[in-house]
Structures are given as structure tokens and as C-alpha cells.
Amino acid sequence: MVDWSKIRADFPTLQRKIDGKEIIYLDSACMALKPQQVTDAITYYYTQLGACGGRSIHALARETTDLRNAAREKIAKHINSRSVNEIIWVRNTTEAINLVANSLHFEEGEEIITTNLEHHSGVLPFHKIMKKKNLKLKIVDASDEGLFSLEDFEKAITKKTRLISIVHTSNVSGTTAPLEDIIKLAHDHDALVISDDAQYFPHRKMDVQKSDVDFSAVSMHKALGPTGVGFLYGKEYLLKEMDSFLVGGDTIKDVKYEHGEIIPTYLEPPHKFEAGLQNYAGEIGAGAAIDYLESIGMENIEKHETLLTQKLFNALKDIPGIEIIGPKNVKDRHSLVAFKLQNIDTANDVANYLDSDVDGYKIMIRAGAHCTNPFHYSLGIKPSEGTARASIYLYNTEEEIKILKDALQELDHLIGNV
Ligand SMILES: Cc1ncc(COP(=O)(O)O)c(C=O)c1O
């Protein structure tokens, strides 16, 4: 049994008061707070190492290399990848998807399928290369609740489809796509799938061998890890075939200048994709975040959050004047609820109220279009008005949700919804 109340003590931010008020942090879908164990690992790098990994051979460099390799191994094991060579360090989900868009060999006329529920990071990298490589981008629409029907993918896929880019769990509806069915469909058509796991990875057990996904993009900052570090998972045979993305030091076996020509020979993956000296502190911190998640267990985290998601949804759904984005059946969502309130101009006004005007608490949520403008437009919501979003993680409590509900009811009263 996990003692969830003890977990809160690991998060120094939660012990803070701002303007004498307690923090209620409901913005983990944007960024998760960091446990002490993660900041200790980062501090160890900066205070005890501070050296480059890989290039030099002295004791500090060797330890740095060992720790970053260990962190890569932890990620590989955590998602059950076949080899550490399938894990590429990047800055974040956005960079991971850009890497795939730019490095995969596309033939002229090939198609990429994506959806109207994507975070902008899941679609813009492909939109950018589309014209350059003369590709076609097809959009599958989610329902207004953010749910997909496999039939729509079956209708969209053709012999020319090379790749499906799909958000696994949406950061606005909280819905999870039927990824394994989409992967099977794609593979039956010799197409590949990249899964945006920014919102799935922090909350649920991932098994890339079981799902058979070809690529997965993750930001560690949403999973208790440091900022500026994430990873791309890719099947090794695909990574080997792909072009490098960013190039430079550490990506090559050799470079020669011969008869006025530059002749580089690139390393095998993952190194051919990791150009320049790396974010060693971030990678070591990412390893500590994986240790932390494993020490609790992803199944326990998912179970705990499923209960909290129910409490959150039930707390908000009956507030007069509220319009909840995403599924009405709470079983179809995980870890977040985005909403709009009648009689208030923008979601920012809701977020400001919760942050500034609640007695005793600073309630921190996200407001805006959450980098999902197309889905907001499809619901008839202007991105400038946006939606408010409360999102939970393993450190949140039922008590915090109750305080959010009371505060929103008070706001509702002030703006005349009751
Ligand atoms: C579903 C989803 N995809 C992609 C991203 C982009 O992540 P990052 O900004 O860390 O690259 C986010 C971030 O909010 C997200 O929620």
C-alpha cells in the first residue's frame, strides 16, 4: 500500500507558502513538480561532477558517462524497449517529433495522417516538411468529446500512407486514443506510427513491445523530471535507416576532407542523433525521476489518479454555468478536466481568480488553448478565450479538489451563474 500523504513530503514546492497562502498545484499536465530525489541527483551532477560525459576519459567524465548511460537504461527498461539504443535523448516531446519528421525518408506523394486533437507539436513538424517533400497531410477528426473511431482511420489510410502521428492521451480532453488498434491498422498498411506520449507516460505503464509502436515522444518534465530533457523511443532498425537530424560533435565516427569534399561517417543510433555536449544533469535527473516512479509503481499511480480524476470530474460537473470539455463518461478521461464558465470573458480570468482571490490558498491551474487551437475551433471556442484546465498528479489530494470546487462555486456566485 502506498502512503500517498507521505509522498507530498518529497515535493519541496508543496511545502512553500506564497503571500502566506498554501499552494494547491493543479497544473501538472503543463509541468510536474519535482521530488527532492530528482533535485538531489541534479545537484550531485553540478556539485560533484560538472564534467562532460563521453568525450574525456578522466574520472569525472567516466562517472558522468556511467550515470547518463544508467539513466538511459532505466528509461529503456521502464518502457520495455528491446535495447538502450532505441532511446534518444532530446529536449522534449516537441524535439522528438521534429526529429522524426525531419529524419524519416519520405517519398514524394506519401501521406501522413494526424488528427484535430493533436498538440501543435504533433502536427506542425509534419506540416513544415509537407511542402518541402511534397507530402499530403490528412486530418482525422475526434468527436466533440475527444474520442476517436477506428473507422475514421480505416477510411483515411491508403497504400500511400507512410505515418500516423497521434496524441496518445490528450492534454485537453484527457481521452486516450485506441493506440494499439491504430498501430495494427497502420502496420497492416505498411505504415508507421508515432505516439505523442507527453501526457500518457507520466501516468501509465508504457510497454513499447506490447503496443508495437514505432516511435514515442516524451518530455521528462511532465513526469517528475527536470526541464529541458525528454526522449524519443524508436525501433532500432528504423533509427538506423533514418537520416541524422542535428549534426556535429559526438554524432560521427569520422570526418574527412577529400578533394574538396567533406565526408562524414555517422555513428549508430542513438549517438548519431545526439549532437554536441549533452544535458548531463537533466539526463541524470531523468533517471532519478524514473527511479521515483518505479518505487511507487505505475499501476499504483494510475489507480490513485483514476480515483482522483473521478473526484475532480464529479466536483466540477454540477457547478452551474460550467461547460466541461471532453467526455461526459469519466471513465474515458484521465488526470485532467478542462472547462469553461458562463459569464466570464476568458479562461485567464478563472485562473487569475483561483491564483489570487481565494482565501488561504493559491490554486494553480492552466488557462488558454493548451496548444490545441484546432480542437478549440472545432468546439466553437476561440483560442483567445480558451479553456481552464485542472490537472492532477500523484501528489494531489481529495481535499485539494474540494477546495477547488468551493472556490469555483464562489466565483460562480460572484459572476451571477447562481
Ligand atoms: C499532449 C502533448 N504533446 C506535446 C506536448 C509538448 O511538450 P513539450 O512542450 O515538453 O515539448 C505537450 C505539452 O504540453 C502535450 O501536452
The ligand as a MOL file (V3000), in Angstrom:
LIG
                    3D

  0  0  0     0  0            999 V3000
M  V30 BEGIN CTAB
M  V30 COUNTS 16 16 0 0 0
M  V30 BEGIN ATOM
M  V30 1 C -0.0730 16.1260 -25.4740 0
M  V30 2 C 1.1630 16.9810 -25.5450 0
M  V30 3 N 2.0010 16.8320 -26.5820 0
M  V30 4 C 3.1150 17.5580 -26.6920 0
M  V30 5 C 3.4510 18.4830 -25.7490 0
M  V30 6 C 4.6990 19.2700 -25.9320 0
M  V30 7 O 5.5810 19.0280 -24.8780 0
M  V30 8 P 6.8990 19.9060 -24.7520 0
M  V30 9 O 6.4670 21.3250 -24.7630 0
M  V30 10 O 7.5080 19.4530 -23.4810 0
M  V30 11 O 7.7260 19.5660 -25.9370 0
M  V30 12 C 2.6080 18.6980 -24.6660 0
M  V30 13 C 2.9090 19.7400 -23.6670 0
M  V30 14 O 2.0620 20.2980 -23.0400 0
M  V30 15 C 1.4380 17.9220 -24.5550 0
M  V30 16 O 0.5840 18.0710 -23.5490 0
M  V30 END ATOM
M  V30 BEGIN BOND
M  V30 1 1 1 2
M  V30 2 1 2 3
M  V30 3 2 2 15
M  V30 4 2 3 4
M  V30 5 1 4 5
M  V30 6 1 5 6
M  V30 7 2 5 12
M  V30 8 1 6 7
M  V30 9 1 7 8
M  V30 10 2 8 9
M  V30 11 1 8 10
M  V30 12 1 8 11
M  V30 13 1 12 13
M  V30 14 1 12 15
M  V30 15 2 13 14
M  V30 16 1 15 16
M  V30 END BOND
M  V30 END CTAB
M  END
